Amino acid sequence: MAKAKKAETAYPGGKLVANALERLEAGKEGKPKAYSDAAQTGLQFVVRGLAARRSRTWVLRIEFRTEPTRLTLGHWPKMSLADARETAHRLREQARRGIDPRRARQGAGARRGPPPGPIAATSINAPHSVGHLADEFLTRYVQKNRKRPEDTEANLKRDILRVWRNRDARSITPREVVDFLDEIVDRGAPVVANRTANLLDQMFRFGIQRRIVESSPVMLLTPPGGKEKARKRTLDDDELKAFLADPRACTRQAKLEHIIMILLLTGARRGELAQARWDEIDWQAKTWTVPDENHKEDEGYICPLTPQAIAHFRALQVLGSKRKSPWICPAKGHPGRHANPRELSRRLARCRERFQKQGIEDFTLHDLRRTVRTGLARLGVLPHIAERILSHAQPGIVGVYDRYQYLEEKRAALKKWSAHVDGLRSEPTGNV
């Protein structure tokens, strides 16, 4: 009898044996039966069900701050005996350090889709949660130091908070960070993985400063998505000619046509146009003043406008006249707000196939700046003038002491570029 019982429990002295787990059976009528592992305090192997419907689950019984807790660690055989012991040991150690084991497991708090509402932790008893860390990071750092804090918040929600919102930040391991970033790369988003890695690194370093965590689990030697190659895409004259011949066939709607043309004729950034107000346009002086807060380097500038560029601004004004918005590119459905720069890019992306049918390969709005800069060089415009048209920061002592706007020089260069673009048209310039 003793021998039979030993075969049934298969853990002499209460210690579970890996190669005998499959023989452990449930209680009568398939009711759950727990087998405790003497090798790891609180670890149990729970068997329930009969025959093909039998399940085997690892459970940890633990006390945290005098409160008994029962945690499901995983299912056998996906989680081996060794893995279950290692997980149980890690959770007990974290509990000893004051980390709630319910918030210290991989995937704790995971949910599909971005979490609704505010980022703040869901419980005042979770001062070390990733949600709480993210909330302080946004409130005390991002909103004070980033031009578009809403972009950072969206990035946090998209992946980091979707998986780890309720997780205790102190319990996240370097290996989990690697696996998390690998999943982003594997879904075909290596650049997003790199941005997420940088965001995690900044957030955890902020957490160390705020004493929310003691160390950072972000320990990366190289970007998870690999080295990013600088884009070299420009639109050649044949592609520009194809677009100019029938802009509406490419863009579906007039607004995008005029947005593309303004960026092509001025070399401005998409964000500068997306955040531009009508009162920044001086119709008399034929200029567009980009304020410091809309510029990448906090260095506002004046962009001279050619007659062709003014015609496209006027066209946008007519198209938006019913909405009476102060913004040149108001947000869809919200004329009191400007459009998100990314929305302008999404509009272009939705027309990819239309452009391809006209013989124009995939490009981004930023590629238009590169097209302008390349075109100016080809037309013989001096480099320091071309660089100022693109409002690039000037290097060294020139950037510090030369505060001249070069407005007339830029105007002459843009007139030359606009004339070149006009020469590619198959229809008169007045048709905008």
C-alpha positions in Angstrom: 0.0 0.0 0.0 2.8 2.4 0.9 4.4 1.7 -2.5 1.1 2.5 -4.3 0.6 5.7 -2.5 4.2 6.7 -3.3 3.5 6.1 -7.0 0.3 8.2 -6.8 1.8 11.3 -5.1 5.2 10.8 -6.7 7.0 13.1 -4.3 8.6 11.3 -1.4 8.7 13.6 1.6 6.5 16.1 -0.1 8.9 17.1 -2.9 7.4 17.1 -6.4 9.2 15.2 -9.1 9.1 16.5 -12.7 8.8 13.2 -14.5 5.9 12.1 -12.3 3.6 15.1 -12.5 1.6 13.6 -15.3 0.6 10.6 -13.1 -0.9 12.8 -10.4 -4.7 12.6 -10.3 -7.6 14.8 -9.3 -9.9 14.0 -6.3 -13.1 12.0 -6.5 -15.2 12.8 -9.5 -12.6 15.1 -10.8 -12.7 17.5 -8.0 -9.6 19.7 -7.5 -6.7 18.1 -5.5 -3.7 20.1 -4.5 -0.2 18.6 -4.1 2.1 20.8 -2.1 5.8 21.1 -3.0 8.1 20.9 0.0 10.9 22.4 -2.1 9.2 25.7 -2.4 7.0 27.1 0.4 3.4 27.7 -0.7 3.8 26.2 -4.2 1.0 23.7 -5.1 0.2 21.6 -8.1 -3.6 21.5 -8.5 -5.1 18.7 -10.6 -8.8 18.8 -11.6 -11.1 17.0 -14.0 -11.0 13.4 -15.4 -9.2 11.9 -18.4 -9.0 14.1 -21.5 -10.5 17.1 -19.6 -8.0 17.0 -16.9 -6.1 20.3 -16.1 -3.0 20.8 -14.1 -2.3 24.3 -12.6 0.5 25.8 -10.6 -0.8 27.8 -7.6 1.1 29.9 -5.0 -0.4 30.4 -1.6 1.3 33.5 -0.1 0.6 36.1 2.6 1.2 39.7 1.8 0.9 42.2 4.7 -1.1 39.7 6.7 -3.5 39.1 3.9 -3.6 35.5 2.5 -3.4 35.4 -1.3 -3.7 32.6 -3.8 -2.1 33.2 -7.2 -2.3 31.2 -10.4 1.1 31.0 -11.8 0.5 29.0 -15.0 -0.5 25.6 -16.4 1.6 22.4 -16.7 3.2 21.4 -19.0 3.6 24.9 -20.5 5.1 25.9 -17.2 7.5 23.4 -16.0 8.3 22.4 -12.3 11.5 24.4 -12.5 9.8 27.5 -13.9 7.1 27.2 -11.3 9.6 27.0 -8.4 11.6 29.9 -9.9 8.5 32.1 -10.2 7.2 31.2 -6.8 10.7 32.1 -5.3 10.8 35.4 -7.1 7.3 36.4 -6.0 8.0 35.5 -2.4 11.2 37.5 -2.5 9.4 40.5 -3.9 6.7 40.2 -1.3 9.4 40.3 1.3 10.6 43.6 -0.2 7.1 45.0 0.0 6.1 44.4 -3.6 2.5 43.1 -3.9 2.8 39.7 -5.7 -0.5 40.3 -7.4 1.0 43.2 -9.3 4.4 41.5 -9.9 3.6 38.9 -12.5 4.3 39.0 -16.2 1.1 40.2 -17.9 -0.5 41.5 -14.7 -3.1 44.1 -15.6 -2.8 43.3 -19.3 -5.8 44.3 -21.5 -6.7 44.6 -25.1 -6.6 48.1 -26.6 -5.4 51.3 -25.0 -6.8 51.9 -21.4 -9.6 54.4 -21.3 -9.6 57.6 -19.3 -6.7 59.0 -17.2 -3.5 57.2 -16.9 -3.2 57.4 -13.1 -3.0 54.1 -11.2 -6.4 52.6 -10.5 -5.8 52.3 -6.8 -4.3 54.6 -4.2 -2.7 51.5 -2.8 -0.5 51.1 -6.0 2.1 53.9 -5.7 4.6 51.7 -7.5 2.4 50.7 -10.4 3.4 51.4 -14.0 0.2 53.5 -14.3 1.2 55.7 -11.4 4.8 56.0 -12.7 3.4 57.0 -16.2 1.1 59.5 -14.6 3.9 61.3 -12.7 6.2 61.1 -15.7 3.6 62.8 -17.9 2.5 65.4 -15.3 5.9 66.4 -13.9 8.2 65.9 -16.9 6.6 65.4 -20.3 4.0 68.2 -20.1 6.7 70.7 -19.1 9.4 69.6 -21.5 7.7 68.2 -24.7 6.0 70.3 -27.4 3.4 67.6 -28.0 2.9 65.8 -24.7 -0.3 64.2 -26.1 1.9 62.2 -28.5 3.9 60.8 -25.6 0.7 59.9 -23.8 -0.6 58.1 -26.9 2.6 56.1 -27.2 2.4 55.1 -23.5 -1.1 53.9 -23.9 -0.6 52.1 -27.2 1.8 49.4 -25.8 3.3 50.1 -22.4 0.1 50.7 -20.4 -1.9 48.2 -22.5 0.3 45.5 -21.1 1.7 46.8 -17.8 -0.7 49.5 -16.5 -1.4 47.7 -13.1 1.9 46.0 -12.9 4.3 46.9 -10.0 7.1 48.7 -11.9 9.7 47.4 -9.4 9.0 43.8 -10.5 9.6 44.2 -14.2 12.7 42.4 -15.3 15.2 43.2 -18.1 14.2 39.9 -19.8 10.6 41.0 -19.8 11.5 44.3 -21.4 13.5 42.5 -24.1 10.5 40.1 -24.8 8.1 43.0 -24.8 10.1 45.0 -27.4 10.7 41.9 -29.5 6.9 41.5 -29.8 6.7 45.0 -31.2 9.5 44.2 -33.7 7.8 40.9 -34.7 4.6 42.6 -35.6 6.5 44.6 -38.2 7.1 47.9 -36.3 10.9 48.1 -35.6 10.8 51.9 -35.5 8.0 51.9 -32.9 10.0 49.4 -30.9 13.0 51.8 -30.9 10.7 54.7 -29.8 9.1 52.6 -27.1 12.5 51.5 -25.8 13.6 55.2 -25.5 10.3 56.1 -23.8 10.7 53.2 -21.3 14.3 54.2 -20.5 13.3 57.8 -19.9 10.3 56.9 -17.8 12.2 54.5 -15.5 15.1 56.9 -15.1 12.5 59.5 -14.0 11.1 56.8 -11.6 14.5 56.4 -10.0 14.7 60.2 -9.5 11.2 60.2 -8.0 12.0 57.1 -5.8 9.2 55.1 -7.4 11.7 52.4 -8.4 15.2 51.7 -7.3 16.6 50.6 -10.7 15.7 50.4 -14.3 15.0 47.1 -16.2 15.9 48.8 -19.5 19.4 47.6 -20.2 19.9 47.7 -24.0 23.2 47.9 -25.9 21.5 48.4 -29.3 18.1 49.6 -30.5 15.6 46.6 -30.5 14.4 47.5 -34.0 17.9 47.9 -35.4 19.7 50.9 -36.7 17.4 53.3 -38.5 18.5 54.3 -41.9 18.0 58.0 -42.9 15.4 58.4 -45.6 16.7 59.6 -49.0 13.4 59.7 -50.9 12.8 62.7 -53.1 10.2 63.1 -55.8 11.8 63.5 -59.2 10.5 65.9 -61.9 8.5 63.1 -63.7 6.7 62.3 -60.4 6.0 66.0 -59.8 4.7 66.4 -63.3 2.4 63.4 -62.9 1.0 64.9 -59.7 0.6 68.4 -61.1 -1.2 67.0 -64.2 -4.1 65.7 -62.1 -3.8 66.4 -58.4 -7.3 65.3 -57.7 -6.8 61.8 -59.1 -4.0 61.4 -56.5 -5.6 63.0 -53.5 -9.4 62.4 -53.8 -10.2 65.7 -52.2 -9.1 69.3 -52.6 -7.7 70.0 -49.1 -4.9 67.4 -49.3 -4.0 68.7 -52.7 -3.5 72.2 -51.4 -1.6 71.0 -48.3 0.8 69.1 -50.5 1.3 72.1 -52.7 1.9 74.5 -49.8 4.6 72.2 -48.4 6.1 71.7 -51.8 6.3 75.4 -52.5 7.5 76.5 -49.1 9.6 73.6 -47.7 7.8 73.9 -44.4 7.4 71.1 -41.9 4.0 69.3 -41.7 3.7 70.3 -38.0 4.2 74.0 -38.8 1.4 73.9 -41.3 -0.9 71.7 -39.1 -0.5 74.2 -36.2 -0.6 77.4 -38.3 -3.2 80.1 -37.7 -4.7 82.4 -40.3 -3.5 85.4 -38.4 0.1 84.2 -39.1 -0.4 84.9 -42.8 0.3 88.5 -43.9 -1.4 88.8 -47.2 -0.1 92.3 -47.8 3.6 91.4 -47.1 3.2 88.0 -48.6 4.7 86.2 -45.6 3.9 83.4 -43.2 5.3 83.8 -39.7 6.0 80.5 -37.9 6.1 81.2 -34.1 8.7 79.7 -31.8 6.2 77.3 -30.3 5.4 75.7 -33.7 9.1 75.3 -34.6 11.1 72.1 -34.0 14.0 74.0 -32.4 11.9 76.8 -30.8 13.3 79.2 -33.4 10.4 80.8 -35.3 11.0 82.2 -38.7 9.4 84.1 -41.5 8.6 82.2 -44.7 8.1 84.4 -47.8 5.2 83.3 -50.0 5.2 83.2 -53.7 2.0 84.0 -55.7 1.6 80.2 -56.3 1.8 79.4 -52.5 -0.7 82.3 -51.7 -3.1 80.8 -54.2 -3.2 77.5 -52.3 -3.6 79.2 -48.9 -6.5 81.1 -50.4 -8.0 77.9 -51.7 -7.8 76.4 -48.2 -9.4 79.5 -46.8 -12.4 79.2 -49.2 -12.8 75.5 -48.4 -12.8 76.2 -44.6 -14.9 79.4 -44.7 -18.1 77.7 -43.4 -16.3 76.4 -40.3 -14.8 79.8 -39.3 -11.8 78.3 -37.7 -8.7 80.3 -36.6 -6.6 77.3 -37.8 -5.5 76.8 -41.4 -5.9 73.0 -40.9 -8.6 72.6 -38.2 -9.1 69.2 -36.6 -11.9 67.1 -38.2 -15.1 67.8 -36.4 -13.4 70.2 -34.0 -12.8 73.6 -35.7 -11.6 75.0 -32.4 -8.5 72.8 -32.5 -5.8 72.4 -35.1 -5.2 69.1 -36.9 -2.7 66.6 -35.5 0.3 66.6 -37.8 0.0 62.8 -37.9 -3.5 63.2 -39.3 -2.0 65.0 -42.3 0.3 62.1 -42.9 -2.5 59.6 -42.5 -4.5 61.4 -45.1 -1.6 61.0 -47.5 -1.1 57.3 -46.6 -4.8 56.6 -47.4 -4.1 57.8 -51.0 -1.1 55.6 -51.6 -2.7 53.5 -54.3 -4.0 56.5 -56.1 -0.5 58.0 -56.3 0.9 54.7 -57.5 -1.6 54.6 -60.3 -0.3 57.9 -61.5 3.3 56.6 -61.4 4.3 58.1 -58.1 5.9 55.7 -55.6 5.2 55.9 -51.9 6.4 59.1 -50.1 5.8 61.0 -46.9 5.1 64.7 -46.3 8.6 65.1 -44.9 10.0 63.8 -48.2 8.6 67.0 -49.8 11.2 69.0 -47.7 14.0 66.9 -49.1 12.5 67.4 -52.6 12.5 71.1 -52.1 16.1 71.2 -50.8 17.4 69.0 -53.6 15.5 71.1 -56.2 17.0 74.4 -54.8 20.5 73.0 -55.1 19.9 71.9 -58.7 18.7 75.4 -59.5 21.9 76.9 -58.1 20.6 78.4 -54.9 23.4 78.9 -52.4 23.5 76.3 -49.6 23.1 78.8 -46.7 20.0 80.2 -48.4 18.5 76.8 -49.1 19.2 75.8 -45.5 17.5 78.9 -44.1 14.4 78.2 -46.3 14.1 74.9 -44.5 14.7 76.7 -41.2 17.5 74.5 -40.3 19.6 75.6 -37.3 22.9 77.2 -38.5 26.1 75.6 -37.1 28.6 77.2 -34.8 29.2 80.9 -34.5 27.1 81.7 -37.5 24.0 80.4 -35.8 24.8 82.5 -32.7 25.7 85.9 -34.3 24.0 86.0 -37.7 20.4 87.0 -36.9 19.6 88.4 -40.3 16.4 86.8 -41.7 17.6 86.7 -45.4 13.9 87.3 -46.3 14.5 88.7 -49.8 17.1 86.1 -50.6 14.7 83.4 -49.6 11.9 85.0 -51.6 14.1 85.1 -54.7 15.1 81.4 -54.3 11.5 80.3 -53.7 10.3 82.2 -56.8 12.9 80.4 -58.8 11.7 77.0 -57.4 8.0 77.9 -57.9 8.8 78.8 -61.5 10.4 75.4 -62.0 7.4 73.7 -60.5 5.1 75.7 -62.8 7.2 74.6 -65.8 6.3 71.0 -64.9 2.5 71.6 -65.1 0.5 70.5 -68.0 -2.2 73.1 -67.2 -2.0 76.9 -66.6 -0.8 78.0 -63.2 -4.1 79.6 -62.4 -5.9 76.2 -62.0 -5.5 75.5 -58.3 
